[in-house]
Amino acid sequence: MSAAKANHNRDGYRATAVTLIVFGFLYLIDKLVSFSTLGLSWVMNKDNFLLYTAVIFLAIKRDKTIGLVLIGLWLVLNFGLITALLGTLSAYLLPIALLAIGAILYWVSTR
């Protein structure tokens, strides 16, 4: 049991380390080149850092819970952006997505 916990902690440390390295590179590149002058101001948007962290945790960590929670949090915080991108389709997509996610969670909990 302790070996599994050590691997779990090691995955978390690795994902956190990669996240900090990516953020360091992004800040360094922004200071050297400035993403806003290249028309990429969204790269350094503080909301997107949550998305970057979620993607890194999903890619590196075996337990995907933290990555999925961070993606869900990013979706909630950026709901206006998502509905604007989806347009009129968003009126139907949100209820369908909520139903699907609820059904999947219910199915997983009863297994």
N, CA, C and O of each residue as an XYZ file, in Angstrom:
444
protein
N       0.823     -1.197      0.000
C       0.000      0.000      0.000
C       0.866      1.261      0.000
O       0.543      2.239     -0.673
N       1.968      1.234      0.757
C       2.804      2.426      0.827
C       3.524      2.698     -0.493
O       3.806      3.850     -0.822
N       3.822      1.634     -1.251
C       4.460      1.828     -2.558
C       3.501      2.492     -3.528
O       3.907      3.338     -4.325
N       2.224      2.114     -3.466
C       1.225      2.743     -4.337
C       1.051      4.208     -3.978
O       0.903      5.056     -4.858
N       1.069      4.505     -2.674
C       0.928      5.899     -2.245
C       2.148      6.720     -2.658
O       2.019      7.888     -3.027
N       3.332      6.107     -2.595
C       4.546      6.813     -3.010
C       4.497      7.136     -4.493
O       4.888      8.231     -4.899
N       4.019      6.194     -5.316
C       3.883      6.456     -6.748
C       2.846      7.527     -7.008
O       3.010      8.352     -7.906
N       1.757      7.518     -6.211
C       0.709      8.533     -6.354
C       1.283      9.916     -6.052
O       1.020     10.874     -6.779
N       2.072     10.017     -4.971
C       2.699     11.297     -4.623
C       3.713     11.703     -5.684
O       3.811     12.881     -6.029
N       4.463     10.745     -6.203
C       5.472     11.044     -7.215
C       4.815     11.608     -8.476
O       5.339     12.542     -9.083
N       3.670     11.045     -8.871
C       2.934     11.575    -10.030
C       2.505     13.014     -9.787
O       2.608     13.861    -10.674
N       2.024     13.284     -8.584
C       1.590     14.637     -8.251
C       2.739     15.628     -8.264
O       2.603     16.745     -8.763
N       3.876     15.211     -7.710
C       5.052     16.077     -7.713
C       5.539     16.331     -9.130
O       5.926     17.448     -9.472
N       5.519     15.288     -9.953
C       5.978     15.420    -11.343
C       5.065     16.372    -12.121
O       5.539     17.232    -12.863
N       3.753     16.206    -11.942
C       2.810     17.082    -12.644
C       2.959     18.525    -12.176
O       2.894     19.452    -12.984
N       3.157     18.715    -10.879
C       3.356     20.071    -10.350
C       4.656     20.669    -10.881
O       4.698     21.848    -11.233
N       5.710     19.867    -10.938
C       6.995     20.355    -11.449
C       6.882     20.764    -12.909
O       7.377     21.821    -13.298
N       6.236     19.938    -13.715
C       6.070     20.269    -15.135
C       5.225     21.526    -15.285
O       5.505     22.360    -16.146
N       4.195     21.670    -14.458
C       3.361     22.874    -14.505
C       4.189     24.114    -14.206
O       4.089     25.115    -14.917
N       4.999     24.056    -13.166
C       5.837     25.211    -12.825
C       6.856     25.514    -13.920
O       7.130     26.680    -14.205
N       7.418     24.480    -14.533
C       8.371     24.686    -15.626
C       7.684     25.342    -16.818
O       8.230     26.272    -17.412
N       6.495     24.866    -17.171
C       5.756     25.455    -18.297
C       5.420     26.912    -18.007
O       5.571     27.768    -18.879
N       4.964     27.203    -16.782
C       4.655     28.586    -16.430
C       5.902     29.458    -16.484
O       5.845     30.601    -16.939
N       7.027     28.921    -16.021
C       8.285     29.672    -16.090
C       8.682     29.991    -17.520
O       9.082     31.114    -17.825
N       8.570     28.988    -18.408
C       8.869     29.221    -19.820
C       7.922     30.251    -20.427
O       8.353     31.130    -21.173
N       6.637     30.144    -20.109
C       5.672     31.098    -20.658
C       5.986     32.525    -20.217
O       5.953     33.453    -21.026
N       6.290     32.696    -18.930
C       6.631     34.044    -18.442
C       7.927     34.542    -19.069
O       8.022     35.716    -19.428
N       8.920     33.680    -19.207
C      10.184     34.086    -19.811
C       9.995     34.479    -21.266
O      10.512     35.506    -21.705
N       9.259     33.668    -22.017
C       9.000     33.988    -23.427
C       8.204     35.275    -23.544
O       8.445     36.082    -24.441
N       7.244     35.469    -22.625
C       6.446     36.697    -22.653
C       7.322     37.918    -22.388
O       7.113     38.964    -23.001
N       8.298     37.805    -21.486
C       9.190     38.939    -21.208
C      10.145     39.204    -22.370
O      10.499     40.352    -22.639
N      10.562     38.136    -23.061
C      11.496     38.310    -24.170
C      10.809     38.750    -25.458
O      11.316     39.622    -26.164
N       9.666     38.159    -25.768
C       9.025     38.391    -27.056
C       7.727     39.173    -26.920
O       7.377     39.942    -27.815
N       7.017     38.993    -25.831
C       5.710     39.590    -25.566
C       4.644     39.010    -26.500
O       4.542     39.375    -27.671
N       3.868     38.107    -25.941
C       2.815     37.446    -26.707
C       1.802     38.437    -27.275
O       1.245     38.209    -28.348
N       1.564     39.528    -26.561
C       0.557     40.493    -27.028
C       0.986     41.177    -28.318
O       0.132     41.527    -29.133
N       2.278     41.377    -28.527
C       2.725     41.988    -29.782
C       2.582     41.023    -30.956
O       2.516     41.443    -32.111
N       2.533     39.728    -30.650
C       2.356     38.717    -31.685
C       0.881     38.400    -31.934
O       0.551     37.558    -32.769
N       0.010     39.076    -31.207
C      -1.420     38.810    -31.342
C      -1.866     37.588    -30.549
O      -2.935     37.036    -30.808
N      -1.062     37.170    -29.598
C      -1.369     35.995    -28.787
C      -1.547     36.366    -27.318
O      -1.033     35.677    -26.437
N      -2.264     37.437    -27.056
C      -2.425     37.888    -25.675
C      -3.189     36.881    -24.826
O      -3.057     36.884    -23.602
N      -3.981     36.026    -25.451
C      -4.748     35.025    -24.710
C      -3.851     33.983    -24.041
O      -4.277     33.325    -23.092
N      -2.613     33.824    -24.521
C      -1.705     32.827    -23.945
C      -1.423     33.139    -22.480
O      -1.342     32.227    -21.657
N      -1.276     34.396    -22.152
C      -0.952     34.784    -20.780
C      -2.192     35.202    -19.984
O      -2.063     35.805    -18.919
N      -3.362     34.897    -20.475
C      -4.596     35.174    -19.749
C      -4.632     34.293    -18.502
O      -4.397     33.088    -18.592
N      -4.920     34.873    -17.354
C      -4.851     34.121    -16.101
C      -5.849     32.965    -16.057
O      -5.598     31.970    -15.377
N      -6.961     33.070    -16.757
C      -7.918     31.963    -16.792
C      -7.349     30.758    -17.524
O      -7.679     29.619    -17.192
N      -6.511     30.993    -18.502
C      -5.950     29.901    -19.278
C      -4.888     29.122    -18.512
O      -4.598     27.976    -18.855
N      -4.306     29.723    -17.484
C      -3.332     29.003    -16.678
C      -3.987     27.825    -15.962
O      -3.354     26.789    -15.757
N      -5.232     27.981    -15.588
C      -5.980     26.877    -14.999
C      -6.153     25.749    -16.021
O      -6.043     24.571    -15.680
N      -6.421     26.114    -17.260
C      -6.556     25.121    -18.327
C      -5.230     24.429    -18.599
O      -5.201     23.211    -18.779
N      -4.131     25.177    -18.635
C      -2.813     24.582    -18.842
C      -2.505     23.573    -17.738
O      -2.013     22.476    -18.004
N      -2.801     23.957    -16.496
C      -2.557     23.067    -15.369
C      -3.388     21.797    -15.493
O      -2.892     20.698    -15.246
N      -4.648     21.947    -15.874
C      -5.527     20.786    -16.023
C      -5.002     19.837    -17.088
O      -4.992     18.624    -16.883
N      -4.572     20.365    -18.208
C      -4.069     19.525    -19.297
C      -2.789     18.801    -18.869
O      -2.609     17.624    -19.180
N      -1.917     19.489    -18.169
C      -0.674     18.865    -17.706
C      -0.981     17.746    -16.709
O      -0.398     16.664    -16.790
N      -1.890     18.004    -15.773
C      -2.235     16.975    -14.796
C      -2.920     15.785    -15.464
O      -2.698     14.644    -15.060
N      -3.743     16.032    -16.472
C      -4.369     14.924    -17.186
C      -3.341     14.114    -17.967
O      -3.467     12.896    -18.088
N      -2.331     14.784    -18.491
C      -1.326     14.097    -19.296
C      -0.335     13.307    -18.446
O       0.123     12.245    -18.869
N      -0.001     13.793    -17.275
C       1.085     13.194    -16.492
C       0.585     12.302    -15.363
O       1.131     11.220    -15.147
N      -0.421     12.726    -14.658
C      -0.861     12.010    -13.460
C      -1.751     10.833    -13.829
O      -2.621     10.954    -14.691
N      -1.534      9.697    -13.177
C      -2.355      8.513    -13.449
C      -3.785      8.715    -12.981
O      -4.731      8.367    -13.688
N      -3.944      9.282    -11.785
C      -5.274      9.572    -11.271
C      -5.747     10.868    -11.925
O      -5.175     11.931    -11.685
N      -6.769     10.780    -12.735
C      -7.218     11.915    -13.547
C      -8.179     12.841    -12.812
O      -8.680     13.796    -13.405
N      -8.446     12.581    -11.535
C      -9.445     13.348    -10.800
C      -9.109     14.836    -10.746
O      -9.962     15.673    -11.040
N      -7.896     15.167    -10.378
C      -7.519     16.576    -10.248
C      -7.619     17.287    -11.596
O      -8.129     18.405    -11.670
N      -7.143     16.654    -12.646
C      -7.221     17.251    -13.978
C      -8.655     17.484    -14.412
O      -8.971     18.531    -14.977
N      -9.528     16.516    -14.155
C     -10.941     16.670    -14.532
C     -11.633     17.760    -13.716
O     -12.453     18.510    -14.247
N     -11.305     17.848    -12.431
C     -11.886     18.910    -11.598
C     -11.421     20.275    -12.087
O     -12.213     21.216    -12.143
N     -10.148     20.389    -12.439
C      -9.626     21.669    -12.938
C     -10.260     22.046    -14.281
O     -10.556     23.216    -14.522
N     -10.468     21.055    -15.152
C     -11.154     21.329    -16.432
C     -12.583     21.794    -16.161
O     -13.053     22.751    -16.776
N     -13.268     21.122    -15.249
C     -14.634     21.523    -14.895
C     -14.677     22.923    -14.320
O     -15.575     23.701    -14.641
N     -13.714     23.250    -13.473
C     -13.644     24.598    -12.907
C     -13.381     25.628    -13.995
O     -13.981     26.703    -13.990
N     -12.485     25.309    -14.930
C     -12.212     26.222    -16.032
C     -13.469     26.434    -16.875
O     -13.759     27.558    -17.287
N     -14.215     25.358    -17.132
C     -15.449     25.470    -17.908
C     -16.471     26.361    -17.214
O     -17.131     27.177    -17.857
N     -16.598     26.203    -15.899
C     -17.549     27.037    -15.148
C     -17.119     28.497    -15.172
O     -17.945     29.387    -15.370
N     -15.829     28.743    -14.970
C     -15.338     30.123    -14.948
C     -15.409     30.791    -16.317
O     -15.531     32.013    -16.406
N     -15.335     30.004    -17.374
C     -15.353     30.551    -18.731
C     -16.624     30.197    -19.472
O     -16.605     30.045    -20.694
N     -17.724     30.063    -18.761
C     -18.997     29.685    -19.358
C     -19.441     30.701    -20.414
O     -19.981     30.316    -21.451
N     -19.220     31.982    -20.159
C     -19.582     33.018    -21.128
C     -18.822     32.867    -22.434
O     -19.404     33.019    -23.508
N     -17.546     32.573    -22.359
C     -16.735     32.362    -23.558
C     -17.220     31.145    -24.336
O     -17.308     31.176    -25.564
N     -17.526     30.098    -23.629
C     -17.960     28.870    -24.286
C     -19.306     29.066    -24.964
O     -19.492     28.626    -26.099
N     -20.244     29.715    -24.294
C     -21.549     29.951    -24.917
C     -21.430     30.902    -26.099
O     -22.167     30.769    -27.076
N     -20.514     31.859    -26.021
C     -20.315     32.775    -27.151
C     -19.735     32.029    -28.353
O     -20.108     32.300    -29.495
N     -18.830     31.099    -28.096
C     -18.239     30.328    -29.189
C     -19.238     29.359    -29.815
O     -19.202     29.118    -31.022
N     -20.118     28.812    -29.006
C     -21.085     27.844    -29.513
C     -22.320     28.493    -30.124
O     -23.021     27.860    -30.914
N     -22.592     29.729    -29.775
C     -23.739     30.443    -30.339
C     -25.057     29.833    -29.903
O     -25.229     29.513    -28.727
N     -25.993     29.667    -30.830
C     -27.324     29.168    -30.488
C     -27.310     27.694    -30.135
O     -28.239     27.200    -29.496
N     -26.277     26.991    -30.541
C     -26.167     25.586    -30.205
C     -26.036     25.389    -28.696
O     -26.418     24.341    -28.175
N     -25.500     26.389    -27.989
C     -25.268     26.263    -26.551
C     -26.565     26.109    -25.769
O     -26.550     25.553    -24.671
N     -27.682     26.586    -26.301
C     -28.957     26.448    -25.606
C     -29.329     24.982    -25.446
O     -29.972     24.615    -24.463
N     -28.942     24.150    -26.382
C     -29.244     22.724    -26.306
C     -28.073     21.913    -25.758
O     -28.270     20.861    -25.150
N     -26.873     22.399    -25.972
C     -25.696     21.644    -25.594
C     -25.532     21.533    -24.080
O     -25.182     20.463    -23.583
N     -25.774     22.598    -23.346
C     -25.597     22.574    -21.900
C     -26.526     21.563    -21.236
O     -26.044     20.737    -20.461
N     -27.834     21.585    -21.498
C     -28.680     20.577    -20.843
C     -28.314     19.145    -21.239
O     -28.359     18.240    -20.406
N     -27.956     18.941    -22.494
C     -27.577     17.600    -22.937
C     -26.278     17.163    -22.248
O     -26.148     16.015    -21.824
N     -25.330     18.083    -22.143
C     -24.069     17.763    -21.479
C     -24.295     17.453    -20.000
O     -23.706     16.513    -19.467
N     -25.144     18.235    -19.338
C     -25.432     17.973    -17.926
C     -26.101     16.618    -17.745
O     -25.768     15.879    -16.818
N     -27.035     16.291    -18.618
C     -27.692     14.984    -18.548
C     -26.698     13.852    -18.777
O     -26.718     12.850    -18.062
N     -25.840     14.009    -19.759
C     -24.861     12.966    -20.069
C     -23.868     12.786    -18.927
O     -23.571     11.656    -18.538
N     -23.360     13.874    -18.395
C     -22.396     13.783    -17.293
C     -23.053     13.166    -16.066
O     -22.458     12.320    -15.398
N     -24.269     13.587    -15.772
C     -24.992     13.013    -14.636
C     -25.226     11.523    -14.816
O     -25.058     10.752    -13.872
N     -25.608     11.111    -16.008
C     -25.842      9.693    -16.274
C     -24.550      8.888    -16.154
O     -24.551      7.788    -15.602
N     -23.466      9.427    -16.661
C     -22.181      8.726    -16.573
C     -21.739      8.595    -15.118
O     -21.294      7.528    -14.697
N     -21.861      9.675    -14.354
C     -21.493      9.619    -12.939
C     -22.363      8.630    -12.183
O     -21.861      7.894    -11.333
N     -23.650      8.598    -12.473
C     -24.547      7.658    -11.814
C     -24.164      6.222    -12.181
O     -24.135      5.347    -11.317
N     -23.873      5.984    -13.445
C     -23.484      4.649    -13.899
C     -22.192      4.205    -13.230
O     -22.081      3.056    -12.802
N     -21.209      5.104    -13.135
C     -19.943      4.775    -12.495
C     -20.141      4.492    -11.012
O     -19.504      3.591    -10.465
N     -21.012      5.247    -10.358
C     -21.210      5.060     -8.914
C     -21.940      3.766     -8.594
O     -21.815      3.261     -7.478
N     -22.699      3.212     -9.534
C     -23.435      1.980     -9.271
C     -22.677      0.726     -9.705
O     -23.156     -0.387     -9.487
N     -21.514      0.887    -10.311
C     -20.755     -0.291    -10.739
C     -20.164     -0.998     -9.575
O     -19.490     -2.014     -9.748
